[in-house]
Amino acid sequence: MQARLGRGGMAAGGPGALKSLGLLVLMFGAMQWRRFKWNRAALWMIFAVWFMRMGQQARKRWTLAFGVVMLAMDRLYAKKLAGESAEKAQSKRRLINKHRRKTGTMPPPFPNTWYWVCNSDDVHVGKVIPMSVFGREIAIFRGEDGNVGVLDAFCPHLGTHLGYGGVVKDNCLTCPYHSWKFNANGKCEEIPYCTTTIEKYSQIDSKAYEVREILGMVYVWYDVDWKPPAFELDALNHMQDWTLVRESGKYTWDMHIQEPAQNSADYYHFLTTHYSFPYSGGLVNCIHKTESEYPKEEGRRHVVTLTEHVVDFKVLGMSIPAWVREPLQPKPSVTFFGPSILLFNITYDNYKVVTVMNYTPVEDLKQLTVAKTFIGDTSIPHVLKPLGLFFHNMACGTVEQDRQVWEHKAHCKPMRLVRGDGQFVQFSNWLQQFYSKNSEKIDLTW
């Protein structure tokens, strides 16, 4: 049976349906109002009233066009609100950091150690990358010979930033202003307009950083006094033939760089912050017992090892018997190579999974972080790769549990310690080796 048509050629049920749709739009506008998005609410409520009051023919003719315009305006308001929200968050963060700097005594912000600065894939042959890290400006480049160089970004001639406009020629980074050429060691190789030999000038070389390219990552040695490396990245060198299974993109933390390493001394927080298994919603709980080792022998003093033992494992409040969990339980440990490189080690029988987590200070209270997970045996990839992905997420989830504390902490000096806090003293003594007298003089007024 053919539907009976009403005025305007629309189905008789049309007006009721359209009014219902108008009411839905009106409700959506009210929801926006309830969420304190006044401008968006006003737009949608005006649209709803117009929609219900106009005749059917006008609705048919203009609704689509007007709806598209309204959606576009709504999106513009949404972006504006998102920008305002981000600005408020940044303002709040600046205020919190101001109080954190005023409360107690902040440790020096940039320890003398190795720092990740980029991934190997980030810097192709002939590419130049400017970067602001550890209170300095650096320029990263790769020559035609495949080697990566990292120089102080400001040309010793007139202070031009080599990272902006600089080009790679003959394995050298060339200044965009007067074409001074610097090799990966910082030596000035050519000044095209100089009418005499440049060897007679003693202060025309750029400052260069020691570079190590390992596991697809580029590390530089930072020392406030420009001293050579105090230790090498041996822990990463032995993983050269391991397989990468997962990488987390670059993300930031509003904290001091010492926070992750200080966890090695904080056994009690495993009973609070890390009691619940990451991503379990509190349904899976674990009680850890930890032991920290601070080696005393020369060549190993920069290392801290934290060994974890699971005392109890609960699912939905029920403890899993030891005879069930222990045969299935991997052996976890965490190793710090200086305060900037953290290794989550998982050993299960003869199989190993390691997550390398790097912390690079951009400012005194802002760290850039990158995590990569590797497996040490590819004989059974169908088993180990999913296991590597799982442990990668667990490692990242574990440190995320600390974020709320780390990003709002002040630093007390002296610390008010009680019996049972002895490992904090060990940690403080260990941390001092990464600073010198000039570390205390770094200007943070910026």
KEGU-631668 format. One record per residue: residue in one letter; x, y, z of N, C-alpha, C in turn. Coordinates in steps of 0.2 Angstrom, whole numbers, plus 5000, padded with zeros to 4 digits. Atoms other than C-alpha are relative to their C-alpha. Layout:
<pts>
AXYZXYZXYZ
...
</pts>
This chain:
<pts>
M500449945000500050005000500450065000
Q499649945001500750174995499950045006
A500149964994501050285010499750074998
R500449945001499850435012500550065001
L499549955000500850595008499650065003
G500349944997500550755018500350064996
R499849945003500950935014500750004998
G499349995001502550965005500349934997
G499750065003502650784998500349955004
M499650044996503350705013499549955003
A500550054997502650555022499750035006
A500449974994501350585035500349995006
G499650014994502450515048500650055001
G499449965000503750635043500150065006
P500049954995503350785054500249985007
G499950024993503350685070500749975001
A499350034999504950595066500550065000
L499649945000505750765062500050045006
K500049964993505150845078500449955005
S499650044996505850695087500850014999
L499349995001507550715079500250075002
G499849934998507450905083500149995008
L499950004993507150855101500649965002
L499450044998508650735101500650054999
V499549955001509650885094500050055006
L500149954994508950995108500349975007
M499750034994509450865121500850005000
F499350005001511250855114500350075002
G499849934998511351045116500050015007
A500150004992510751025134500649975003
M499450044997512150895137500650054999
Q499449965001513451015130499950065005
W500049944995512751155142500149975007
R499850044994512851025156500749995001
R499350005000514651005152500450065000
F499749935000514951195153500350024993
K499849985007515251205134499550054997
W500649955001514151365133499950014992
N500149985007514551415115499749944995
R500350065004514251235108499349995001
A500750024998512651215118499650054996
A500549955003511951385111499949984993
L500150015007512351335093499549944999
W500450065001511551165094499350015002
M500649994998510051225104499650054995
I500349965005509751365091499849964994
F500150045006509851235077499449955002
A500650044998508551125087499450034999
V500749965000507251265089499950014992
W500249985008507451315070499849944997
F500250065003507351135065499249985001
M500750024999505651105074499550054998
R500549945002504851275069499950014993
M500049995007505251275051499549954997
G500450045004504051205038500449944997
Q499750065002504351035031500450014994
Q499649995006504851095014500650045001
A499349974998506151215022500549955003
R499650054997506751075032500449964995
K499850045005506950965017500650044996
R499649965005507851105007500750025004
W499449974996509051175021500349965005
T499850034994509251055034500849974999
L499450035001510750965026500650055000
A499549955000511651125022500250035007
F499949974993511351205039500349955005
G499750054995511851045048500750004999
V499250005001513551045039500350065003
V499749934997513851225044500049995007
M500050014993513351185062500549955002
L499550054998514451035063500750034999
A499349975001515951135056500150055005
M499949954994515651275069500149965006
D499950044994515551145082500749975001
R499350035000517151065077500550065002
L499649944998517951245078500050015007
Y500049984993517351275095500349945004
A499750064997517951095100500750015000
K499349995001519651135094500250065005
K499849944996519651305103500049985008
L500150024993519051225119500649955002
A499450054998520451085118500650055001
G499449965000521751225115500050045007
E500149974993521051315131500249955005
S499850054995521151155141500749995000
A499350015000522951125135500450065004
E499649944997523451305140499950005007
K500150004993522651285157500449955003
A499650064997523551115160500750035000
Q499449975000525151205155500150055005
S499949954995524851345166500049975007
K500050044993524451225181500749975001
R499450034999526051135177500650055002
R499449954999527151295177499950025008
L500149984993526351335194500349955005
I499850054996526651165201500849995000
N499350005001528451165195500350055004
K499749944996528751335203500049985007
H500050024993528251265220500549955001
R499550054999529251115217500750025001
R499349975000530851215214500150045006
K499949964994530551325229500049965006
T500150054994530151175241500649965000
G499450045000531751095247500550024996
T499449995005533251085236500049954995
M500050045006533251025219500749974998
P499350035002534650905214500250034993
P499849975007535750965199499649964995
P500550035005534650935184500349954995
F499750045005535850855172500749965002
P499550054998536950705178500549994994
N499550015005538550675169500049924998
T500150075002538150515159499850004993
W500250015007537550445143499350014999
Y500749985001535950505135499849984993
W500350015006534850445121499850074997
V500249945003534650585108499549994994
C500550015006533750505093500149924998
N499950075002533450335085500450014993
S499650005006534550285070499650024994
D500449985006533150295058499850075000
D500249935000532850475063500550044996
V499549965003534450535056500349964994
H499850045006534750475038500650044997
V499449975003536350515027499850074998
G500149935003536450705024499550045004
K500649964996535050745037500450035006
V499849964994535350875051499450015005
I500649994995534250875067500250045006
P499949964994534251015080499649975006
M500350034994533850965097500250045007
S499849974993533751045115500049955005
V499950054995534350935128500550025005
F499549994994535250935145500250075000
G499949934999535151125145500550034994
R499649985006536151135128499649994994
E500350005007535751155110500649954996
I499550045004536551015099499749994993
A500250015007536550975080500249934999
I499950075002536450795075500049994993
F499950015007537050735058500349944998
R499650065002537550585048500350024993
G499649995006538950595035499949954995
E500050055006539050505018500349945002
D499750074998540150375027499649965005
G500550044996538650325038500150025007
N499849994993539450395054499650065003
V500449954997538350505066500550055004
G499649954996539150665073499550045004
V500449954996538450775087500450055002
L499649944998539050945089499650055004
D500349944997538751095100499750044994
A500449975006537451185089500250074998
F499949945002538151355089500750014997
C499449995004539551395076500550045004
P499549964996541151455085500250074997
H499949945003541251595072499650065002
L500449954998539751705075499449975004
G500650034996538551585084499449984997
T500650035004537451525070499849935002
H500350074998536351375075500149964994
L499950055006537051235064499449954999
G500650055001535451135066499550034996
Y500649965004534351265057500450024993
G499749985006534951275039500749974998
G499450045001536551175041499949944995
V500150055005536951055027500649955001
V499550055000538050895026500450004993
K499550005006539550905014500649975001
D499450034999540950785013500149985007
N500050034994540550705029500150065006
C500049954996540550875037499350045001
L500649965000539150985044500350084999
T499849935003539251155035499550055003
C500449954997538651315043499750044994
P500449975005537251395033500250084999
Y499949935000537951575036500750024996
H499349985003539851575031500349944998
S499850065003540051395026500649975003
W499550034996541251345039499849925001
K500150075000541451155039500349965006
F499850034994541551045054499949924999
N500150075001541850855054499749975007
A500450034994541050735067500450015006
N499649994994542450765079500150085002
G500049934998542150955079500550044996
K499449975003543750995069499750044994
C500149965006543551145057500449984994
E499650025006544051075040500150054995
E499949955005543751225029499650065001
I500349945000543351405029500150034993
P499849995007543151445010500350074999
Y499849935002543551635011500750025004
C499449984996545051625023500650004995
T499449995005546651685014500649975003
T499450044997547851585025499849935002
T500250064998547951415032499650005007
I500449994994546651385045500349965006
E499650034994547851275056500350055005
K499749954996548551435063499550035005
Y500549974995546951475072499849945005
S500050054995546751385088499249995003
Q500750004997544851415093499550004995
I500550005005543951385077499649935000
D500350065000543451205081499350005004
S500650014996541651155087500149955005
K500050054995541351065103499649944997
A500350065002540950885099499949955005
Y500250054995540050745109500349934998
E499950075001540650565111499349974998
V500650035002539350465101500149925000
R500050085001538850275102499349994997
E500650025003537550205090499949925001
I500150074997536850045098499349984999
L500750025000535249945095499650054996
G500449955003534650075083499850065003
M500149944996534850215095500750045001
V499449965000536050355096500150035007
Y499849974993536850405113500650054999
V499449965000537950545117500250015008
W499749994993539050575133500050075001
Y500049944998538650725142500450015007
D499649984994539850805155500050075000
V500049934999539650975162500750044998
D499349985001541550995161500349984993
W499850025006541650915144500649945001
K499550064999542650765151499849944996
P500250065004542750595142499649965004
P500550054996541550455146500449965006
A499850044994541750375163499949935000
F500150075001541050215157499749994993
E500350025006540450125142499349965000
L500750035000538750055137500049924998
D499850075001539349875139499349965000
A500750044999537549815144499650004994
L500450005006536849865127500449964994
N499650035005538349805117499949924999
H500150075000538049625121499349984997
M500750025003536249635114500050024992
Q500049985007536849685096499649964996
D500350055005536149525088499349985003
W500750024998534449525098499550034995
T500549985005532849555089499550055004
L500549954997531749715092499349974998
V500750025001529949675095499550055001
R500549954999529149835101500450065002
E499749944998529550015102499450055002
S500549954999528550155111500350064998
G499849935002528550325104500350055005
K499749954995529350475112499550035004
Y500549964995528350545127500450035005
T499749964995528750665141499849985007
W500250014993528750655160500250075003
D499949944996528650815171500349985007
M499750024993529950755184500750014999
H499350005000531750755189500349934998
I499850065003532850625181500249955005
Q499850054995533350545197499449955002
E500650044998531550475200500049934999
P500050075001531650315191500549965003
A499450044997533350265198499950005007
Q500250004993532750315215499649945003
N500450054999531550175214500449945003
S499650054998532950055217500149995007
A499950004992533050105235499350005003
D500750004997531150115238499649945000
Y500350065000530649945242499350005002
Y500750004997529049995251499550024995
H500549975004528250085237499749944995
F500350055004528049915228499449975004
L500650024996526749875242499450044999
T500649955000525750025238499950024992
T500149985007526050095220499949954995
H499950055005526449935212499649935003
Y500450054997525249825222499649964995
S500450035005524049805208500449994993
F499650025006524649725192499850064994
P500149955005524749855177499449984996
Y500550015005523149875167499449945003
S500450054997522249745179499350035003
G500549964997521049875186499949975008
G500150024993521449805204499849935001
L500350074999520849625200500649955001
V499450044999522649555200500550045004
N499549964995523849605214500649955001
C499450044999525549555218500450045006
I499649984995526649575233500849984998
H499350015002528549605229500450005006
K499549994996530049585239500650014996
T499549985004531549675232500750015003
E499350004998533449675234500450054995
S499649965004534549815228500849995001
E499350015000536449795224500350064997
Y499649945003537649945222500749975000
P499450025000539249875216500650055002
K499549964998540849935223500750004996
E499450015004542149875211500150054994
E499949955005542949995199499749974993
G500350025006542049995182499349985000
R500750024999540449945189499650045005
R500349954995540050085201499450034998
H500649965003538850165189499449964999
V500650045001537650015189499749995007
V500450024995536249975201499549944998
T500450065002535349805200499449995006
L500650014995533549785208499749934998
T500350065002533049605209499349995004
E500750014997531149565212499949935001
H500250064998530449415221499250005001
V500749994998528549385221499949955006
V500250044994527949335238499349975000
D500750025001526149325234499750034994
F500349985007525049335218499349995001
K500850014998523149365220499650024993
V500449995006521849355206499350005003
L500650004997520149415212500049995007
G499950014992520749415230500249945002
M499850074998521249235229500749994999
S499350015001523049195232500249934995
I499850065004523849075219500649965004
P499550044996524848935228500750014996
A499349995002526748945226500149944995
W499950065004526748765218499750014993
V500349995007525648835204500450054996
R499749945004526449005200500849994999
E499250005001528348965203500249974994
P499850025007528548855188499950044994
L500249965006527748975177500250085001
Q499849934999528449135185500750024997
P499449985002529849225176500450045005
K499549974995531349305185500150074997
P499949935002531249495184500550035004
S499549964996532549615188500150074996
V499949935003532949805184500750025001
T499349975000534649875180500050074998
F499949935001535150055180500750014998
F499349985002536650115170500050075000
G500149934999536750285177499350015001
P500749984998535150375181499650014993
S500449995006534650385162499849944996
I500150075004534650205156499749955004
L500450054996533450075163499949944996
L500150065004533449895158499549965004
F500450054997531949785163500249934997
N499850075002532549605162499549955002
I500450064998531449455161500349944997
T499750065002532249285161499549945002
Y500450064999531249125159500349944997
D499650065002532248965158500650034996
N499449975004533549015144499850054996
Y500349955004532449145136500050075004
K499949944997532749325139499650064996
V500349945003531749485136500250065004
V499749944997532449655139499650064997
T500349945002531549825138500550065002
V499649944998532749975137499650065000
M500349934999532050135144500550055001
N499549944999532950295141499650065002
Y500349944998532650455150500650064998
T499549955002533450615142499750075003
P500249944997533250785152499950054994
V500149945004532550925141500050065004
E499949954995532351035156500149975006
D499950034994532651015174499449965002
L500650044998530850945177499649974993
K500350035006530550875159500449954997
Q499650065003531150705153499749984994
L500250035007531050635135500149935001
T499950074999530750445136499849964994
V500150055005530950305123500149935003
A499950074998530750125126500049954995
K499950055005531249975116500149935003
T499950074997531049785119500349964995
F499650055004532149655113500049935003
I500050074998532149465113500749974998
G499350035001533749365115500149944996
D500050075003533249205106499450004995
T500550005005532249195090499949934997
S500150075003532249005088499249985001
I500850014999530349005094499750075000
P500349945000529749175088499350005001
H500750004999527949125088499850005008
V500149994993528149115107500350065003
L499649944996529449245112499850074997
K500349945002528749385101499450035004
P500649984996527049385109500250025008
L499849994993527949365126500450075001
G499749945000529049515122499550065000
L500549955001527549625117499750015007
F500350004993526749575134500450035005
F499549974995528249615144500250084999
H499949925001528549785135499450045003
N500649964998526749835139500050005008
M499950014993527049775157500550055003
A499549954998528649875159499850074999
C500349935001527850035152499550015005
G500549994995526350005163500250015007
T499850004993527349985178500350075002
V499849934999528250155176499550055000
E500549965000526650235172499650005007
Q500350004994526050185189500350055005
D499649954996527350305196499950074998
R500149935003526850455185499750055005
Q500449954996525650535197500550035006
V499649984995526950535211500650044997
W499449975002528450575201499950074997
E500149935003527650725192499850055005
H500249954995527150815208500550005006
K499550004994528650775220500450065000
A499549954999529650905228500649965003
H499450044998531450855234500250035007
C499849984993531850865253500749995001
K499350014998533550905258500150045007
P499950074999533950845271499449965000
M500650045000532750695269499949985008
R500150024993531950645286499949935000
L500050075000532450465287499949975006
V500150044994531950335299500349934999
R499750075001532550155303499649964995
G500350035006532150055287500150044994
D499949965006532650195275500750004998
G499350005001534450155274500250004993
Q499850015008534450115255499950074997
F500049945003534050295252500650045001
V499349974999535750345259500449974995
Q499650035005536550215248499950034993
F500149975006535650285233500350074999
S499749935000536150465237500750004999
N499350005001537950415238500249974993
W499950035007537850315222499950064995
L500249955005537050465213500550065000
Q499549955000538450585218500550004995
Q499550015005539650505206499950034993
F500149975006538750585192499950074999
Y500049925000538950765197500750025002
S499449964998540350885199499950065003
K500249934997540551055207499750044995
N500349965005540051135191499349984998
S500750025001538451035190499550045005
E500449954995537851145205499950074997
K500049935003538151305195499550014994
I500450005006536951265181499450055001
D500649955000535751415178499449984998
L500750025002533951375178499550055000
T500549955000533251545178499650004993
W500450005006532651515160499349965001
</pts>
